[in-house]
Each structure stands twice: as structure tokens, then as C-alpha cells.
């Protein structure tokens, strides 16, 4: 496969439209994330629990997803859309991508649970490897570049494990310790240049693993004593670190930290119950959080400034049955999902999210449910 140029997206989502409504038939637990090319390795919305889709930026707009037959697929935009199979053995779960100084890396799991790495360097071609042979994971990954490439995942015993590339150029791995976790982790680098990894204990209490510097040591805490009943998404916006997820009330909750010394603040977003995992993106100075109402309609919570009030809506009348993925790429805010047709759909707002109106199109490419 040849190289291309300006944004990447990892997806297994798709939309289906009918008279200004988009119907989605993706997995209810899918959850995508976004990465900006000018912030190497820093997920604007944590890799989180991985999901159908993961927007990323590397040379062109790319979309990575799993096909119905378990193939790792890539779809990219370069003078039109193109699609290719990455080859190699079949995968399970959903892929996650991260931009590093040495190129683009995409992580997924083989059917035996071992980590797969697809790597692309600038001007090069894709290579496939098994970075840590014998290490088996039970969920999707979070990946980030923080001093080095770091990948976080959960084992079948519920241990949070980190795999990283050491100064010797080899892969290393270790358990973070602490009590067992459920779901899939998320990772984000905050405004204070600390790496934070979020997961959930078996009682749904939020767990935060913090690395204060590339030479520091990990600490574990429970920020705000918050509990979430689904995987979370984290993003830095308006001078604060913000964590979004489904609270114990079944509604969208936000946990935020405006000062490195604390304290954490928490609030419930009005607008009714939600399902799945949210996605967050900063588009033209506005923070947008996408989730799904209990009836699967796409929900958008929009914040224009730190002192502003949240505004909630249903862009384009879209309906998703899988979690959304969002990214700002190629001059537009783009939201992806899997439709009732089982194909990839795209919802976009021109002007990098400033309008004037939402548009939608069916990519017609089959996605895994």
C-alpha cells in the first residue's frame, strides 16, 4: 500500500440516512477517539476503550476498521477515497492509532489476544509485527506517545498492563498493579504535561494512573471519587482536563480539573439518559461531545467557552447504534458511525465545524458489527 497525506481515522462505524435521519446498526459498546497531527501522540480524546472508529492525523485522512470477516482495513482520502486490506492474520476488537516521531502505529489484537502492530513511516510502506509475543490482552488498547510509544490494555485477569518501547529500542511490559479493572482504558496528556490513564475498577469507581514526567513514577488514584458505568473519554479544553462518561444515573457526566493541585469538579449534563461511550473533539474553539441517547439518536453537547453554558442537540437527526468517532480533518468537523446497512457513513460540518449545515454520505464499505 502506498503512502498518502493529512488525517487518519480508525473506524468500524457507519451511518444510513433516510429523510434527514441516519440509522446506525453498529455495536452498542463501540467507542472512537481523535488525534491531531500537530500534537504527536497526544489523543485529543483518549484512545479510551477502543471502538469501531478512531480518527487520527497522518499525511492523509485515514480510517482504520475491522471488516465483517476480521480483516484490518484502511480507508484513506487522497484525491478521492481508497480502501485496502492490511493483510496478516485476522483481528478481534477494534484498532487504535497513534502518531509518533517515527511514524504512524496502529494497534489491534489477533484472535489469540496478542498485540498486533501495523507501522508506517513517512514515505514508507506498512509493516506488521507482534511487539510482545506471548502477552495476551482481553480488551482493546489505548496508545499514546509520551517520551516513547506506550500501549495500555487489560488482561483476562483484569490487570492494567503497559507495553512500551525502551531506550534500547526493544519492547517492555509491566503490570501497573492495583485492583482489577473492567472495560478498556483511555489515555491523555494534560495541560501540565502529565500522562493520565483512565480505567474502571470492578465496582465502576474511576481509576486514574498518573505519570508526572517521562522520568517519573506512576501513582494511582480515584479522582473525585467518581463512578462511571461505561468507558470514559478525556480531553483538554478551555484550560481544564475533562473526563466524560455515563454516570450511575445513566446520564452524561463530566469530571474536570482546572488546577493541577485540584480539586476535581463534577456535574451531570442535562438532556436525558445516554448509552455507550462518548467521543470529544475541539473544533474551531468549541468543545463538542458526542454520545447517544437511550433511543440511539446522536447527541451533541456543545461548549463555546469556559464561562458558557452547554448546548445540547441532535445534529442532522442522526441515529447511531454504535458509538461515534469525531475528528477535525481536511477543513471539516467529521463524525463517523456504522449504519443500519452495516456500512460506513460520514457526517460532516464544513469550515472546521463552523457551518453552515451538516452533510452526510454513505461510504458503502462493510464494517464488523
C-alpha positions as CSV (number, residue, x, y, z in Angstrom):
1,X,0.0,0.0,0.0
2,X,1.4,3.4,-0.9
3,X,1.7,6.4,1.4
4,X,-0.7,9.3,1.5
5,X,-1.3,12.8,3.2
6,X,-3.4,14.8,6.1
7,X,-5.6,12.9,8.6
8,X,-6.1,9.3,9.8
9,X,-9.2,7.7,11.3
10,X,-9.7,4.3,12.9
11,X,-13.3,3.1,12.4
12,X,-15.7,0.3,12.3
13,X,-18.7,2.5,12.3
14,X,-21.2,3.7,9.6
15,X,-24.4,5.6,9.0
16,X,-27.5,5.1,7.0
17,X,-29.7,8.1,6.0
18,X,-33.4,8.5,5.4
19,X,-35.1,11.9,5.1
20,X,-32.6,13.8,7.3
21,X,-32.2,10.8,9.7
22,X,-29.3,8.5,9.9
23,X,-29.8,5.0,11.2
24,X,-26.9,3.1,12.8
25,X,-26.6,-0.6,13.4
26,X,-23.2,-0.9,14.9
27,X,-22.2,-2.5,18.2
28,X,-23.6,-0.7,21.2
29,X,-20.3,-0.7,23.0
30,X,-18.1,0.8,20.2
31,X,-16.2,4.0,21.0
32,X,-13.8,6.0,18.9
33,X,-11.2,8.7,19.5
34,X,-9.3,11.6,17.9
35,X,-5.7,12.5,17.4
36,X,-4.1,15.7,15.9
37,X,-1.1,15.5,13.7
38,X,0.5,18.6,15.2
39,X,0.4,17.1,18.7
40,X,2.4,13.9,18.2
41,X,1.0,11.0,20.2
42,X,-1.5,13.1,22.2
43,X,-5.0,12.0,21.9
44,X,-7.4,14.9,21.9
45,X,-9.9,12.4,23.0
46,X,-8.3,9.5,24.7
47,X,-7.9,6.2,22.9
48,X,-10.1,5.0,25.6
49,X,-11.9,2.0,25.3
50,X,-11.4,1.4,21.7
51,X,-14.3,1.3,19.4
52,X,-15.5,1.0,15.9
53,X,-13.6,4.1,14.8
54,X,-10.6,6.2,15.8
55,X,-9.8,9.5,13.9
56,X,-6.1,10.3,13.6
57,X,-3.9,12.6,11.6
58,X,-1.0,11.3,9.5
59,X,-0.3,12.5,6.0
60,X,-3.9,12.0,4.8
61,X,-7.3,11.4,6.3
62,X,-7.3,7.6,7.1
63,X,-9.9,5.3,8.6
64,X,-9.0,2.0,10.2
65,X,-11.6,-0.6,11.0
66,X,-12.3,-4.3,11.2
67,X,-14.2,-5.9,8.4
68,X,-17.1,-8.5,9.0
69,X,-14.5,-11.2,8.3
70,X,-12.0,-9.9,10.8
71,X,-9.7,-8.1,8.4
72,X,-7.8,-5.0,9.4
73,X,-8.9,-2.5,6.8
74,X,-7.8,1.0,5.9
75,X,-9.8,3.7,4.1
76,X,-8.0,6.9,3.2
77,X,-8.7,10.2,1.4
78,X,-6.3,11.2,-1.3
79,X,-7.9,12.7,-4.4
80,X,-10.9,10.5,-3.6
81,X,-11.5,7.7,-1.1
82,X,-9.5,4.4,-1.4
83,X,-9.7,1.1,0.6
84,X,-7.2,-1.6,1.3
85,X,-6.7,-4.7,3.4
86,X,-3.6,-4.6,5.6
87,X,-3.1,-8.3,5.3
88,X,-1.8,-10.5,8.1
89,X,-3.9,-12.7,10.4
90,X,-7.5,-11.7,11.4
91,X,-8.1,-9.4,14.3
92,X,-10.8,-9.1,17.0
93,X,-12.0,-5.9,18.7
94,X,-11.2,-2.5,17.3
95,X,-7.9,-0.9,16.3
96,X,-6.4,2.2,17.8
97,X,-3.8,4.5,16.1
98,X,-1.2,6.9,17.4
99,X,1.2,9.3,15.6
100,X,4.8,9.1,16.8
101,X,8.0,10.8,15.8
102,X,9.0,7.7,13.8
103,X,5.6,7.3,12.1
104,X,2.1,6.0,12.4
105,X,1.4,3.0,14.5
106,X,-1.9,1.0,14.6
107,X,-2.6,-1.5,17.4
108,X,-5.1,-4.3,17.4
109,X,-5.5,-7.8,18.7
110,X,-5.1,-11.1,16.9
111,X,-7.7,-13.7,17.6
112,X,-5.4,-15.2,20.3
113,X,-5.4,-11.9,22.2
114,X,-1.8,-11.0,21.3
115,X,-1.0,-7.4,20.3
116,X,-0.6,-6.6,16.6
117,X,1.3,-3.5,15.4
118,X,1.0,-2.1,11.9
119,X,3.6,0.6,11.4
120,X,4.0,3.2,8.6
121,X,6.9,5.6,8.4
122,X,6.9,8.7,6.2
123,X,7.3,7.8,2.6
124,X,7.5,4.1,3.5
125,X,5.1,1.2,3.4
126,X,3.2,-0.7,6.1
127,X,4.9,-3.4,8.1
128,X,3.2,-5.8,10.5
129,X,4.6,-7.4,13.7
130,X,3.8,-8.8,17.1
131,X,5.6,-6.5,19.5
132,X,5.3,-8.5,22.7
133,X,4.9,-12.3,21.8
134,X,3.0,-14.2,24.4
135,X,1.4,-11.2,26.2
136,X,-2.4,-11.7,25.9
137,X,-5.0,-9.0,26.3
138,X,-8.7,-9.2,26.9
139,X,-9.8,-5.8,25.6
140,X,-8.9,-3.0,23.2
141,X,-5.9,-0.7,23.6
142,X,-5.2,2.9,24.4
143,X,-2.0,4.2,22.8
144,X,-0.1,7.4,23.3
145,X,3.4,8.8,22.6
146,X,4.8,10.2,25.8
147,X,8.6,10.1,25.8
148,X,8.2,6.8,23.9
149,X,5.4,4.8,22.4
150,X,3.1,3.4,25.2
151,X,0.2,1.0,24.8
152,X,-2.2,0.2,27.7
153,X,-4.6,-2.8,27.9
154,X,-6.4,-5.2,30.2
155,X,-5.6,-8.8,30.7
156,X,-8.1,-11.6,31.2
157,X,-7.4,-11.3,35.0
158,X,-8.3,-7.6,34.9
159,X,-4.7,-6.3,35.3
160,X,-3.9,-3.0,33.7
161,X,-0.7,-3.6,31.7
162,X,1.6,-1.2,29.9
163,X,3.8,-2.1,27.0
164,X,6.4,0.4,25.9
165,X,9.5,0.9,23.7
166,X,12.6,1.3,25.9
167,X,15.7,3.3,25.3
168,X,17.2,0.1,23.9
169,X,14.7,0.0,21.1
170,X,13.0,-3.1,22.4
171,X,9.5,-3.6,23.8
172,X,9.0,-4.0,27.5
173,X,5.9,-4.6,29.6
174,X,4.7,-4.4,33.2
175,X,1.5,-4.5,35.2
176,X,0.5,-1.3,36.9
177,X,-0.6,-3.2,40.0
178,X,-3.7,-2.1,41.9
179,X,-7.1,-3.8,41.9
180,X,-8.6,-5.4,38.8
181,X,-10.2,-3.2,36.1
182,X,-13.1,-3.7,33.7
183,X,-13.7,-2.2,30.2
184,X,-11.0,-0.5,28.1
185,X,-8.6,2.2,29.2
186,X,-8.2,5.7,27.9
187,X,-5.0,7.9,27.9
188,X,-4.4,11.6,27.6
189,X,-1.6,14.1,28.1
190,X,-2.9,17.0,30.2
191,X,-2.0,20.7,30.1
192,X,0.7,20.1,32.8
193,X,2.4,17.5,30.6
194,X,1.3,14.7,32.8
195,X,0.2,11.4,31.2
196,X,-3.1,10.1,32.7
197,X,-4.6,6.7,32.0
198,X,-8.3,6.2,33.0
199,X,-10.0,2.9,33.6
200,X,-12.7,1.5,35.9
201,X,-12.5,-0.8,38.9
202,X,-14.9,-3.7,39.1
203,X,-17.3,-1.5,41.2
204,X,-17.2,1.2,38.4
205,X,-15.2,3.6,40.5
206,X,-12.9,5.6,38.2
207,X,-9.2,4.8,38.4
208,X,-6.6,7.2,37.3
209,X,-2.9,6.2,36.8
210,X,-0.7,9.3,36.5
211,X,2.8,9.6,35.2
212,X,4.1,13.1,36.1
213,X,7.0,13.1,33.7
214,X,8.8,10.7,31.4
215,X,11.3,10.1,34.2
216,X,8.7,9.9,36.9
217,X,6.9,7.0,38.6
218,X,3.2,6.0,38.3
219,X,0.7,6.8,41.0
220,X,-2.8,5.5,41.2
221,X,-5.9,7.4,42.5
222,X,-9.7,7.8,42.3
223,X,-10.3,11.3,41.0
224,X,-13.3,13.0,42.7
225,X,-14.5,9.6,43.9
226,X,-16.4,9.4,40.7
227,X,-18.1,6.3,39.3
228,X,-18.9,5.6,35.7
229,X,-20.9,2.7,34.3
230,X,-19.1,2.8,30.9
231,X,-15.7,3.6,29.4
232,X,-14.7,7.2,29.5
233,X,-13.2,9.8,27.1
234,X,-10.7,12.5,28.2
235,X,-9.8,15.8,26.5
236,X,-8.0,19.1,27.4
237,X,-10.2,22.1,26.6
238,X,-10.6,25.7,28.0
239,X,-7.8,25.3,30.5
240,X,-9.1,22.1,32.1
241,X,-8.7,18.4,31.8
242,X,-12.2,17.0,31.2
243,X,-13.4,13.4,31.5
244,X,-16.8,12.3,30.1
245,X,-18.7,9.1,30.6
246,X,-22.0,7.6,31.6
247,X,-22.7,8.1,35.3
248,X,-24.5,5.8,37.7
249,X,-27.7,7.7,36.8
250,X,-27.4,6.6,33.2
251,X,-26.8,10.2,32.1
252,X,-23.8,12.0,30.7
253,X,-21.4,13.2,33.5
254,X,-18.4,15.4,33.3
255,X,-15.5,15.4,35.7
256,X,-13.0,18.2,35.3
257,X,-9.7,19.6,36.7
258,X,-8.8,23.2,36.2
259,X,-5.8,23.3,38.5
260,X,-3.1,20.7,38.8
261,X,-3.4,20.8,42.6
262,X,-7.2,20.2,42.4
263,X,-9.9,19.9,43.4
264,X,-11.8,17.9,40.9
265,X,-15.3,19.1,40.0
266,X,-18.2,17.1,38.7
267,X,-21.5,17.8,37.0
268,X,-24.4,16.0,35.3
269,X,-25.3,17.1,31.8
270,X,-29.0,17.8,31.3
271,X,-30.8,16.2,28.4
272,X,-31.7,12.6,29.4
273,X,-30.1,9.2,29.6
274,X,-27.3,8.0,27.3
275,X,-25.7,4.7,26.2
276,X,-22.3,3.7,25.1
277,X,-19.1,5.7,25.2
278,X,-18.8,9.4,24.3
279,X,-16.3,11.0,21.9
280,X,-14.9,14.5,22.4
281,X,-13.3,16.9,20.0
282,X,-12.2,20.6,20.0
283,X,-13.4,22.2,16.7
284,X,-12.7,25.9,15.9
285,X,-12.6,26.8,19.6
286,X,-15.8,24.9,20.5
287,X,-15.7,21.7,22.6
288,X,-18.2,19.1,21.2
289,X,-19.0,15.9,23.0
290,X,-20.9,13.2,21.0
291,X,-22.8,10.4,22.7
292,X,-26.1,8.5,22.1
293,X,-29.5,8.9,23.7
294,X,-31.2,5.8,25.0
295,X,-33.1,5.6,21.7
296,X,-29.7,5.7,19.8
297,X,-30.2,9.3,18.4
298,X,-26.9,11.0,18.2
299,X,-26.4,13.6,20.9
300,X,-24.1,16.6,20.7
301,X,-23.2,18.6,23.8
302,X,-21.5,21.9,22.7
303,X,-19.5,24.3,24.9
304,X,-18.3,27.6,23.2
305,X,-16.2,29.0,26.2
306,X,-15.3,28.1,29.7
307,X,-17.9,30.5,31.1
308,X,-20.6,29.5,28.6
309,X,-23.4,27.0,29.2
310,X,-23.6,23.7,27.5
311,X,-26.0,23.4,24.5
312,X,-27.4,20.0,23.5
313,X,-28.7,19.0,20.1
314,X,-29.2,16.1,17.6
315,X,-27.1,17.0,14.5
316,X,-28.7,16.1,11.2
317,X,-31.2,14.0,13.1
318,X,-28.6,11.2,13.1
319,X,-29.3,7.9,14.8
320,X,-26.3,5.6,15.8
321,X,-26.5,2.2,17.3
322,X,-22.7,2.2,17.8
323,X,-20.6,4.8,19.5
324,X,-19.5,7.8,17.4
325,X,-16.0,8.9,16.3
326,X,-15.1,12.6,15.8
327,X,-12.2,14.5,14.3
328,X,-11.4,17.8,12.6
329,X,-9.8,17.0,9.3
330,X,-9.5,18.3,5.8
331,X,-11.3,21.5,6.6
332,X,-14.3,19.9,8.3
333,X,-15.6,18.5,11.6
334,X,-16.3,14.8,10.8
335,X,-18.4,12.3,12.8
336,X,-18.4,8.7,11.8
337,X,-20.7,5.8,12.6
338,X,-21.9,2.4,11.4
339,X,-25.4,2.5,9.8
340,X,-28.2,0.1,9.6
341,X,-26.9,-1.0,6.2
342,X,-23.7,-2.2,8.0
343,X,-21.6,0.3,6.1
344,X,-19.6,3.3,7.0
345,X,-21.3,6.7,6.9
346,X,-19.8,10.1,7.5
347,X,-21.4,13.2,8.9
348,X,-19.5,16.5,8.4
349,X,-19.7,20.2,9.1
350,X,-17.6,22.4,6.9
351,X,-15.4,25.3,8.0
352,X,-13.7,23.1,10.6
353,X,-17.0,22.9,12.4
354,X,-18.3,26.4,11.9
355,X,-21.1,25.5,9.4
356,X,-23.3,26.4,7.8
357,X,-25.1,23.0,7.8
358,X,-24.4,19.3,8.5
359,X,-24.0,16.9,5.5
360,X,-23.9,13.1,5.3
361,X,-22.7,10.4,2.9
362,X,-22.6,6.6,2.8
363,X,-19.2,5.2,2.1
364,X,-20.7,1.9,1.3
365,X,-17.9,-0.1,2.9
366,X,-19.0,-3.1,5.1
367,X,-17.9,-2.9,8.8
368,X,-17.8,-5.5,11.5
369,X,-20.7,-5.4,14.0
